Amino acid sequence: MHITLAAPADAQAILDLQKLAFRKFPNYLDPQLQPVQEIAEQIEQGLVLKGVADGAIVGSVRAYVSGEPGQLSCHIGRLIVHPAHARKGYGRQLMEELERRYAYVHSFQLFTAVVGNQTTIDMYIRFGYSEVRRGYRGDEEEIFMQKMNAAYQGNLPD
């Protein structure tokens, strides 16, 4: 898999992949209902990586940074991998590249659904993330996780 920045023209393919990846969560509607224009805006406003294999987008991850200098956090959005490519290490590759690109942040944060999602939670734990708290968005229980950036040295990007 080759990882590059996504372009606005990739928005529809990323949305199609997102819908496919989130099919196993029928009650988690946000990924199913997100407009393609919103994904295109996310691509233009922040970091959206895509993973390409055999000419097709097979994975993607989104993020943005917030906070004050010295306490910047990278908020990781949807990490998605095509189900046919699951368990090939593509999710790990996307996360490692995202963390490399955001080496100047203090911490990485994410949330994910809890019910029926233990495999994903276990994956994030293997990546070094720890549970911070749990909460609800609508009827869906979510787990909030964080990883302190071991490479953080207080430097902002040029």
N, C-alpha and C positions, 0 to 999 in steps of 0.2 A: 504494500500500500504506500502510495506517495501522498504526503500531506502538504497542502498549500493553503493560502488564504482563499476563502470563498469570494466570489464576485456576485454582484446583484443578479446577474444572469443565472446563477446557480440556485436562486431562491425556490423555484418550483420543484426542482429535483430534491432539494433538502426537505421541503414540506412533504413531498410524496414519501420520502424515506422516513420522516418523523411519524407520519400516519401509520406506516407499516410497523415501525419499531414500537409504537405505543398501542397497537391493537390488543396486546395482552392485558391492557388496563381499560376496559370498557367504561368504567365510571369516571375516569380521569379525562375529562373532555377538552381541557385547554389545548393539548397537542393536536387534537382532531379538528378543532374549530379555528385555529390560528390562521389569519389571512396571509396569503403569500406576500402581500405588500409589507406586512409587519416584519417578516423574515428579511425581505430586501432592505428595510430600514435598519434592522439589527446588523446586517452585513456592512452597511455604510457607516454605522455609528460606532461599532465596536469590533472586537475580534471574533470572527467566525472562521473556524478551520474546517476544511473538508479533506476527507481521505478518499483517494481514487485508486481503484484496482480494476484492471481490464477495461479501462475507459469509462467506468461508471462511478458515481459517488456512492461509496459503501459505508461512510461514517462521517460524522460531523460533531463539533462541540462549539458552544458559544460562551462568551464571557464578557464582562465589563469590569472596570476598576472604579472604586469609590473610596472616599475617606480623605483624611488629612495627610500631608507628607509625614513620613515616619510611621504611619498607621494605615497605609493603603491596603485594601482588601480586593482580591480578585473574586468576583461572584461568578461562579460557573453555572451556566444555563444547561440546556439539554445536551447531554452526551447521547448520541444515537449511533447504532451500528445496525446494518442490514441483518435481519435474523439469519440469513443464509451464511453470513460471515461471522457469526457469534463464536466466541471462544477461540479466536485466532490471534488475540492480543491487540486487535485494532483499537479497542477502547483505551487500553493502556498507552498505546502509541500516541493517540490523540491527546490524552491527558498529559503525558510527558512533554509533548511539544507545546501545549498550552502553558504548562508550568515553566518551561524554558523561556518562552516569549515574555512571561510575566515574572521573571526572576527578581524584579525590583519591588515586589509587593511583600508586605509583612505576613499575610495569610491568604489562604484559599478557602472559600466557603461554597457550600452547595446545599440543596435540599432535594429529597427524592421521596416518592410514595413509599409507604410501609407495607401495606397489605399486598401479598403476593409478589413481593419484590426483594425477598431475602438475598437472592443471588446478586442483585445490584448492590445492596448494602454491604454484603461480604466483599464484593469487588473493591468498593471504596475503602473499606477497612484495610484490605491488602495494599492499597495505594497509599496508606498512611493517614487516612482521615479518621477522625473520632467523632462520636455523637456529642453534640452540644445540647440539644433539646429536641423535644417533639412538640408538634402542634397540629392544628387542623386548618385546612383550606376547604371550606364547605364541609362535606361529609368525609373528605379524604384525609386520613392521617398522614403526616409527613414527618420525616426525620431531617433535622438540620445538622450538617457535619462540617468540620473544619480541620484544616491541616496548616500548621505553622510552617512557614517557608524556611527551611534549613539553610538555603542559599542567600537569605536576605542579609544585605550589608548596609541598608539605608541609602542606597544610591537610586536616584531617579533616572529614567532613560534620557538619552540625549535628545 
